[in-house]
Every structure is written in C-alpha cells, then in structure tokens.
Amino acid sequence: MVRFVLLILLLANFIVCHAQEEYRINGKIDGISVEYLFLISDEGGQLDTLGTARIVNGVFEFRGSVDAVRAAYIVSADQNSIVPIILENTQFMINMNNHRALVKGGEQQEILAQFSKLNAGLMQKQNAIQQEYRQAEQSGDRKKVEELQKLFETAITEARAEEEVLLRKYADTYVAAYVVAAGARQLEVETLRERYALLGDTAKRTIPGRSVAALIADMEKFTEGNIVPDFTVISQTGDSLSLYPVEGKLKLLMFWESIDPSCRSENVNLLDIYQKYRLRGLEIICISRDSNIQAWEKAINTDGMFWKQGIDSNAVIFDRYHVKGIPYALLLDEENRIIAKDLKGNELRKKIVELLKKK
C-alpha cells in the first residue's frame, strides 16, 4: 500500500514537472476574419516563427516550450492584429477581437500588464491634449497652445515617474529589462543609463538587458571627443556623398527633414551662417530622411541651401548616429571628432564663431 501511494506521488510529480516544461496558449477570437495565427519572436534581432495555429470555430491553441522567458507576438495572417505576450512555460488564456486582446496567465505577463496600463493611460491623455492643441492652433490661441504644451510635458513626466516606481519594484525581472529596451532608442544616453541602472543583475543578463547595455556602449561613441563613423549617401546631384572626404576646418553635420517646420526655420539660420563663415573654413553637410525626393529638392532650392546635401530615406544614418529629434547638429573638427552637438539658432552660431577663432 505504501509503495502504491509513493508511485502515485511520483507520477503526480512527473505530470506537474512535465506540464511546467511547456507553454499552452488557448484563445478565443471574435470579429477577425483570418484562418491562421502565428506565434512570432524577434528576440535578439532575429525573426523566429515559434508556432502556427488554425482558428476553428473561433478557437485556437499554441503549444511548445521555451528555455527561458522571452517576448513574443501573436500575429494574424493579414498582420492587422498583433498581441504581445511574454512567453514562459505555463498556461495562457487569450480573448481577442478587433478592438483589444485580454491575456491572462504567466507571472511575467501579469507584470507587463501593469506597465501596459500606465502606457494606455498616457496615450489617452495625449490624444485628449492633441485634440485641444489642434483646435487652439486653428483658432490662433497662443496662450492655450502654451498651456497645452506644458500639460503634455507634465503628463509624460508623471508617467515616467510612475513607470520608474514599477521598474524599481520589478527590477530583477525579464519584463523590467524588456520595458527599458522597448523605449531605449527614444532616450538620450544619460537617461538610458539611469534606467538601466535600475535593473537587477538577473534582468541585465536577459537578451533585452544585454541589448540595452550594447546600445549604451554604442551611444557613448557619439559623445564629445569621439570620432564619428563615416557614411555614404546619395547627394542632390545623384553622386555619392561621404563625410570623411569633405574638407573643412570645422564641419557642421545637420540632420533634418523638409516637412518639419523647425528644420525649415533653422535652414534660414544655416544660410546666414554659411555665407558668413564658409571662407573661414566652415563646411556644412545636411542629411535628410525625406522619402519624397521632389519635396526634398524643392525645400533645398526654396531655402537656398547651396552646401552639401545627402538623402537617407530609410533613416539608416539617422539610426546609426542615434538621432532622436530634428533638426540635430553635430560640430566636428577636421578629423571628424565631435566638438559639440545638439545646438541650434544663436547657440549654434556662437559656438561656430568661438571655434573658428581658435583655428
């Protein structure tokens, strides 16, 4: 009798352990007319299809196993529906429709839901503020526009503070690293360092944690005193344009886009600066991320930009240089070493005058 009881306990333990070695995602779907769903992961930058599920009578299932927690997405065949899920070997239940998806199951998924709730609240505030902002702009109410801008900035600041509370609470989880990695490219290196420092050692060792560390190391290459990498783009005349062959005592590398009003305004400043200081050794190289070549060329001609122009329609150079906002300026010496960055208007002009006096 004792042996029989022990056998039952051993079998029960085996079943439990076996169940923990796989994930099972059971879902219901409504109002989405596709036959198949795909479970996809791009962990580590490589796209990997983990599973395919056929929808039968509005029900689907994925089964499999993962060696470690990883981010994945349930994607419809038409790619119109994408549901993020933090995969671990446990049971998940999903309800999907055209408007939303509710995911239940998994410790990491429950943590992600808390971050997602914060983000959803911020998006609601932003949408409401943007509607009022457009109305104020159309009516020419400058006071209201300024108030709404401050309100917008306050909403972002408050949301980041709440997110930091969660990051501290769940510092050593996969999700904490995943959240930091998701917004990493929108942050300046100083801010990203601070967020990364909140993570625990286990979180830092995850794939998203390691990706943040690598990004910080690369961003630090673009701080003052470092030599920037060369690049090649197509010039306005259809030839290739590279940074290193351009000669000048002082190089101004400017990132911009023709449809951005602040860039067009800065072009007026650049024209005046170039006319006054090109004979003293200043050279300007402008790189645009315009996708419309005609609009790009029209802006160049309209603004009188007769210095070197290159186009980066796929924003490859923008990403390589970690450009967050435009217009964005880098002042370089003859060896393409960063002297100053992110200056505009009078600050840019004063810095150029100061540097050329030393040449």
C-alpha positions in Angstrom: 0.0 0.0 0.0 2.8 2.4 0.9 4.6 1.6 -2.4 1.3 2.3 -4.3 0.9 5.7 -2.6 4.6 6.6 -3.4 4.1 5.6 -7.0 1.0 7.8 -7.3 3.0 10.7 -5.8 5.9 10.2 -8.1 3.6 10.1 -11.1 1.8 13.3 -9.9 5.2 15.0 -9.5 6.2 13.9 -13.0 3.0 15.2 -14.5 3.4 18.6 -12.8 7.0 18.9 -13.8 6.2 17.9 -17.4 3.4 20.5 -17.5 5.9 23.2 -16.4 8.2 22.3 -19.3 5.8 23.7 -21.9 3.5 26.6 -22.6 0.0 26.3 -23.7 -1.9 29.2 -25.2 -5.6 28.7 -25.5 -7.6 31.5 -27.1 -10.9 32.7 -28.4 -11.1 35.2 -31.3 -14.1 37.2 -32.4 -14.6 39.6 -35.4 -11.3 38.8 -37.0 -11.7 37.0 -40.3 -8.5 35.1 -40.7 -7.8 31.4 -40.7 -4.4 31.3 -39.2 -2.5 32.9 -36.4 1.3 32.9 -35.9 3.4 33.0 -32.8 6.5 35.0 -33.6 9.5 36.2 -31.6 12.2 38.7 -32.7 14.3 38.1 -29.5 17.9 39.1 -30.2 17.0 40.7 -33.5 16.2 37.5 -35.4 12.7 36.8 -36.5 11.6 33.3 -35.4 8.2 31.6 -36.0 7.5 29.6 -32.9 4.2 28.2 -34.0 1.1 28.3 -36.3 -2.4 27.9 -35.1 -5.5 27.3 -37.2 -8.7 29.1 -36.0 -11.6 26.6 -35.7 -15.0 27.9 -34.6 -13.3 31.0 -33.1 -10.9 28.9 -31.0 -7.1 28.4 -31.4 -4.2 26.9 -29.5 -0.4 27.2 -29.4 1.8 24.6 -27.6 5.5 24.5 -27.2 8.4 25.2 -24.8 11.0 27.8 -24.2 14.4 27.5 -22.5 14.0 31.0 -20.9 11.4 33.7 -20.7 11.1 35.6 -24.0 9.0 38.2 -25.7 6.7 37.1 -28.5 3.7 38.2 -30.6 0.6 36.6 -31.8 0.1 37.9 -35.3 -2.9 37.4 -37.6 -2.2 36.2 -41.2 -3.1 39.7 -42.5 -0.9 41.3 -39.9 -3.7 43.6 -38.8 -3.8 42.1 -35.3 -0.7 41.9 -33.1 -0.8 40.7 -29.5 2.4 40.9 -27.3 2.9 38.0 -24.9 5.8 37.2 -22.5 6.3 33.6 -23.1 7.2 31.2 -20.2 6.3 27.6 -19.7 2.8 28.0 -18.2 -0.8 28.2 -19.2 -2.2 31.3 -21.0 -5.8 32.3 -21.9 -6.4 34.9 -24.6 -9.6 36.7 -25.8 -9.1 38.7 -29.0 -11.4 40.9 -31.0 -11.0 43.9 -33.4 -10.5 46.4 -30.6 -8.5 44.7 -27.9 -6.9 41.5 -26.6 -7.0 40.3 -23.0 -4.1 38.0 -22.0 -4.2 36.0 -18.7 -1.6 33.7 -17.3 2.1 33.9 -16.5 3.8 35.9 -13.8 5.8 38.0 -16.3 2.7 38.7 -18.4 0.9 40.0 -15.3 3.8 42.3 -14.6 3.7 43.5 -18.2 0.0 44.3 -17.9 0.8 46.8 -15.1 3.3 48.7 -17.5 0.7 48.5 -20.3 -2.0 50.0 -18.2 0.3 53.0 -17.5 1.1 53.4 -21.2 -2.6 53.2 -22.1 -3.4 55.9 -19.6 -0.7 58.2 -21.0 -2.0 57.6 -24.6 -5.5 58.6 -23.6 -4.2 61.8 -22.0 -2.0 62.6 -25.1 -4.9 62.1 -27.5 -7.1 64.4 -25.5 -4.4 67.1 -25.3 -3.6 66.8 -29.0 -7.3 67.4 -30.0 -7.4 70.5 -27.9 -4.0 71.5 -29.2 -5.1 71.4 -32.8 -8.2 73.4 -32.0 -6.1 76.1 -30.2 -3.7 76.3 -33.2 -6.5 76.7 -35.7 -8.1 79.5 -33.6 -4.7 81.1 -33.1 -5.0 80.9 -29.3 -1.2 81.1 -28.4 -1.8 81.1 -24.7 -3.9 77.9 -24.8 -1.2 76.3 -27.1 1.5 77.0 -24.5 -0.7 75.7 -21.6 -1.3 72.5 -23.5 2.4 72.1 -24.3 3.2 72.3 -20.6 0.3 69.9 -19.8 1.7 67.5 -22.4 5.2 67.6 -20.8 3.7 67.2 -17.3 1.8 64.1 -18.5 5.0 62.5 -19.8 6.9 63.4 -16.7 4.3 61.9 -14.4 4.0 58.7 -16.5 7.8 58.2 -16.4 7.8 58.7 -12.6 5.1 56.0 -12.2 6.9 53.7 -14.6 10.1 54.2 -12.6 8.2 53.0 -9.5 7.3 49.8 -11.3 10.8 49.4 -12.6 12.2 49.6 -9.1 9.5 47.1 -7.8 10.2 44.6 -10.5 13.9 45.5 -11.1 15.2 41.9 -11.5 12.5 40.6 -13.9 12.6 39.9 -17.6 9.8 42.4 -18.1 11.7 45.3 -16.5 14.5 44.8 -19.0 12.0 44.4 -21.8 10.3 47.7 -20.9 13.6 49.6 -20.7 14.8 48.1 -24.1 11.5 48.9 -25.8 11.9 52.7 -25.2 15.7 52.8 -25.3 16.1 54.4 -28.7 13.9 57.3 -27.8 16.1 58.3 -24.8 19.4 60.3 -24.5 22.3 58.2 -23.3 22.3 59.8 -19.8 18.6 59.0 -19.2 19.1 55.5 -20.6 22.0 54.9 -18.2 19.8 55.9 -15.3 17.0 53.5 -16.4 19.5 50.6 -17.0 21.0 51.2 -13.5 17.6 50.4 -12.0 17.7 46.8 -13.3 18.9 43.9 -11.2 21.7 41.6 -12.3 19.3 38.9 -13.5 17.4 41.4 -15.7 20.7 42.7 -17.1 21.6 39.2 -18.2 18.5 38.7 -20.3 18.6 39.3 -24.0 16.8 42.7 -23.8 19.0 43.7 -20.8 22.1 42.9 -22.8 20.8 44.8 -25.8 20.4 47.9 -23.7 23.9 47.6 -22.4 25.2 47.3 -26.0 23.1 50.3 -27.1 24.5 52.4 -24.3 28.1 51.5 -25.2 27.4 52.4 -28.9 25.7 55.7 -27.9 28.7 56.7 -25.8 30.8 56.6 -29.0 28.8 59.7 -30.1 29.8 61.9 -27.1 32.1 64.8 -27.3 35.7 63.9 -28.1 35.0 60.8 -30.1 35.4 60.4 -33.9 32.1 59.6 -35.7 31.9 56.8 -38.3 32.0 57.6 -42.0 28.9 57.1 -44.1 27.9 57.3 -47.8 24.6 58.6 -49.0 23.2 59.8 -52.4 23.8 63.5 -53.0 21.4 66.0 -54.5 23.2 65.7 -57.8 22.9 61.9 -57.8 26.5 61.2 -56.8 27.7 59.5 -53.6 28.4 61.8 -50.6 30.6 60.6 -47.7 31.6 62.5 -44.6 35.3 61.8 -44.4 36.4 63.2 -47.8 34.7 66.6 -47.1 37.4 69.1 -46.2 36.9 71.9 -43.7 38.5 73.4 -40.6 35.1 72.9 -39.0 32.3 70.6 -40.2 28.6 71.1 -39.4 26.7 67.8 -39.8 23.0 68.6 -39.7 20.1 66.1 -39.8 16.8 67.4 -41.0 13.6 66.8 -43.0 11.8 69.1 -45.4 8.3 68.7 -43.9 9.5 69.7 -40.4 8.7 73.4 -39.7 11.6 73.7 -37.1 14.1 72.4 -39.6 12.9 74.8 -42.3 13.3 77.7 -39.8 16.8 76.5 -38.9 17.7 76.5 -42.6 17.4 80.3 -42.6 19.9 80.4 -39.8 22.2 78.0 -41.6 22.2 80.1 -44.8 23.3 83.1 -42.9 26.0 81.2 -41.0 27.3 79.6 -44.2 27.5 82.8 -46.1 29.5 84.4 -43.3 31.9 81.6 -42.3 32.5 79.3 -45.2 35.5 81.3 -46.3 36.9 80.9 -42.8 36.8 77.1 -43.1 33.2 76.1 -42.3 31.6 73.3 -44.3 28.0 72.1 -43.9 26.7 68.7 -44.7 23.0 68.2 -44.4 21.4 64.7 -44.3 17.6 64.4 -44.8 15.4 61.5 -44.1 12.8 62.6 -46.7 11.1 59.8 -48.6 9.7 62.3 -51.1 12.7 63.3 -53.2 10.8 66.1 -55.0 9.8 67.7 -51.8 13.4 67.4 -50.5 14.8 69.1 -53.7 12.1 71.8 -53.6 13.0 72.7 -50.0 16.7 72.8 -50.8 16.1 75.2 -53.6 13.5 77.3 -51.8 15.7 77.7 -48.7 18.8 78.5 -50.7 20.8 75.5 -49.3 23.8 75.6 -51.6 26.0 73.5 -49.4 26.4 69.7 -49.5 23.1 67.7 -49.3 22.5 64.0 -48.9 19.4 61.9 -48.6 18.9 59.0 -46.1 15.3 57.9 -47.0 15.4 54.8 -44.8 17.0 56.7 -41.9 19.9 54.3 -41.7 22.4 57.0 -40.9 19.9 58.7 -38.5 19.7 55.4 -36.6 23.4 54.8 -36.7 24.0 58.3 -35.3 21.2 57.9 -32.7 19.4 61.0 -33.9 16.3 61.4 -31.6 14.9 64.7 -32.8 15.4 67.2 -35.6 17.0 69.5 -36.5 20.0 67.8 -34.9 23.5 69.3 -35.3 27.0 67.8 -34.8 30.0 70.1 -34.9 33.1 68.2 -36.0 36.8 69.0 -36.3 39.0 68.2 -39.3 39.4 64.7 -38.0 35.6 64.2 -37.7 35.9 64.3 -33.9 32.8 65.7 -32.1 33.3 69.1 -30.6 29.7 70.0 -29.8 26.2 68.7 -30.5 22.5 69.4 -30.5 22.9 73.2 -30.8 20.7 75.4 -32.9 19.9 79.1 -33.5 22.1 81.6 -31.7 23.8 78.9 -29.6 25.0 77.2 -32.8 26.2 80.5 -34.3 28.1 81.5 -31.2 29.8 78.1 -30.9 30.9 78.3 -34.6 32.3 81.8 -34.1 34.1 80.6 -31.0 35.6 77.6 -32.6 36.7 79.3 -35.8 38.6 82.0 -33.8 40.8 79.2 -32.5 41.6 77.9 -36.0 
